[in-house]
Amino acid sequence: MRGGRVRSADGRWCDAIAAEQGVITWLGDAADAPAGLAVRDLDGAVVLPAFADAHVHTTMTGLALGGLDLTGCGTREEAMKRLAGYAATHPAGVLLGTGWDESRWPDRAPLTSADVDRAAPGRVVYLSRTDAHSGAISTALLSAEPGIAHETGFDASGLLALDSHERARKFAYASVDPVQRRDAQRRTRATAAALGIGCLHENAGPVISGTDDLADLAAIARDEPGPEVVTYWGGLDVEQARELGCAGAAGDLFLDGSIGSHTAALSRPYTDRQITRGILRHEAEDVTEHVIACTEAGLQAGFHVIGDLALATALTGFEMAAVTIGAERVRAARHRLEHVELADEWLAARIARLGIVASVQPAFDAAWGGPDGMYARRLGTWRARGMNPFAMLESAGVALAFGSDAPVTPLDPWGGVVAAVRHRTPEHRLAGTAAFAAHTLGSWRAGRIDDSGALAPGMAATFALWDDPDGLVDTLLADEDPTGRAYPSCRATVVRGTVVHSST
């Protein structure tokens, strides 16, 4: 292919690239191309390595893309109007929704069963809060699954967290049949491919999706063209993760919850709810045992950590494992921590020493950062300024991988890159080149796929072709401010030589 602008792994721009059997064989200037190469005109496209999204919930994302998505509702009334409209067009079955965020509403009060019942009277309804760590249910759902009321985190208002929320979510998603599930998975992969994403890291688990869901996704990824899928099983059962063919017993293996739902484990109480510091689900000894077992099994270990107490606990466990089996073995395993939202320089240095990948979501800051954002209300202005410290993590030598946590925030790789460059706290901003690398090479390597994420001979022919009339790519890769630049549009996405998306 020639006649475009190709970004090579060493940062050079050239105008041609050649591939054979899914592998890049040559790139450079077309005038210097070896004789006999078959060429295709790029028609001015910008060619870049395909993105990888390091944290996705594929089925839930697909259901949101094709169903009731409450993301962006500015008021309770708007959310309930959307629910009522959806209920009217879906007169039977369980109603599933996601994305509501009371921190954006004037009264900042969460949904209740009374709200849900008024909008969808008599219906079985589950509505996940945007962070997926709490949710609102209808009284009909509680009647159908009364044991929810006896689990931790139950509130008579109908707002659920912790075990009660997980039980309600499991009950609600059990209504999704195999055909709907596979359709949702295909929808997510197609959407990702159209956004230039060549790989999704599926964060599955016993309280999130289930083994059938994971098996279906693995089969689709194996048998149908589309983005690659790296699977993680968020449970302590290492043997089960291996039997499921997962890269690790990692991902959303919850050490804590979320800031928005007051369940992230903090070293000091929440500013707006002084009676709690969140919930720590496992102790450092549990982490140690798990890291050792994963390392010896050749799998990645990892945990969901958002609060500083959860992060410190995880790192203590990793350090104890390193003492037991050797620091080099722990570093070589390329273990992961998901989210890593509240970290200081000391914690960052410990992450770097252990060789742990920080799988982070820049869109979280765009959604909830800043002096008037949800983080500031939950934690106070001073602690909120420490959230999502990407530049500090990078400076400490931490390997960064970017993702969306979709459906918590949308699949949107350019949005993620720009959010990191335009972080609401200026000292946490990354340079454009670093942010782009975190969403390409960093995210591919987080899944231990080392032949993708950059364009060079011998690397996989996995890339995207972009139309970029507003010059966002040049702006970012020159480490300049991208404010006001329109995002490029994806003309085509190629995964190991196979076109998985084409806009023509």
C-alpha positions, 0 to 999 in steps of 0.5 A: 500500500502506498500513497498515504502517511504511515507512522513507523515504530521509530516515529518516522513518517513514510508513505508505503507499507507492505504485508504478507500472510498477516505480517508487515514485511516492509515499510518506507518510501514508495520510491525505495520499495523492493521490486515486485511488491504488490501495492495498493493506493492509500489515497492519502490515508494516515496509517497507524497501529490499531488501538487496543482497549485494555478493559472492556465488558463486551456483552454488557457494552453490546447490550447498552449499544443496542438497548437502554443506555442512560448515559448523558441523562442530565436529570432524573426525569430525563432518565425515567422518560427514557426508561418509560419509552424503552418499556413501551417498545419492549412490552415483555421481559426484564428491562436492563439499563445502564449509565445513569449518573446522579452526580450530574443531576441537580439534586444529586440523589440516586435513583430509587425503586419508586422512580423506576416503578413510576416509569415502568409500573409492574415491570422487572427492571435493573438499572446499573449506575454508570460505574456498575458498582451500584444500581436501582431495581424495581419492586417487581425484581425484588419480589422475583428475587427476594433474597436480595434484601438479605445481602450486604449493601441492600437499601430499602429505597431500592438502591443496591451496592455490594453483594445485593447489587451483584445478586440483582445484576446476576438475576437480571442478566440471566434473562439474556438468552444465548442469541441475544448475548452473542448478538451483543458481543458481535455488536461490540466487536463491530463497533470497536473495529469501526473505531480503529480498535484491533484488540479488546481485553475482556474483563469477565468474572463470576459476578460480572458475566459467567463462563457461558458468556466467556465461552461464547465470546472466545468462540466468536473471536476465534471463528469470526473476523474482528478485533482480537480478544484477550480474556481475563477471569476475575476470580481467585480460582487460577485453575478455572481461569486456565481451563477457560483459556484466559490470559490471567485470573485478573481484571475485575477481581475486586479488591474494592468498589468505586468512588461514585458508589462510596465503595472504593477502599480509602485510607481516610473517610469519604468527605461527603459520607464520613461514616465510611471508608469504602469496602476492602474485599481481600487482605494482602495475604490473599493477594500474595497467594493469588500472585504466586499461584498465577505466576507459577501457572504462567498466567497474569494476576491482577486486581481491580483497585481504585482507592488508595487503601486497596492499592496499598493492600495489593502492592503489599501482597505483590511484594510478599509474593516477590519475596517468596518466589523472587522479584524477577519472576513477578516482574517477568509475569507482567501482572496487572492492576486495573484503574489505579485511580488514587496513587501517590509517588510512593505507591507509583514507585512500588508499582514500577519496581514490581513491573506491574502494568497499570490499566487505566481509563482516561475518560474517567477524569473527563467524566468526573474530574475537576474542581466541580466534579464527582471526585471532588464532592466525594473526596474533597478538592485536595484528594480529588487532585490526586486522581488518575495521576497519569504523568506521575505514573509514567515518570515513575516508570509504570507501564500504562495501558489505556482502556474504556471500561465500556460500558462505564465509559464508551468505546472511544480511543481518540477520546481517551488519548485526548482526555489524558492529554487534556487531564482536568488536573494539569500536572497529570497530563501526558504528552500526546505521543505518550498517550497514543503509545499507552492506547496502542503499544502499551495496551497490546503489551498489557495483554502480552501480545508483543507483535502488535501496537507498532508498525515495523517489519516483523510486526503483525499487520494490524493497523487502522487507516484514518481520514484526518482533515482537522490534523488531530494526529499531527497535533497529538504526535507533535505533543501540541494541544489538541483542543478543538480538533475534530477526531479522525474517522476510521476508513478501515481496520486491519487485524493480522492482514484481515480487513475487519472494518471498511467504511467504503 
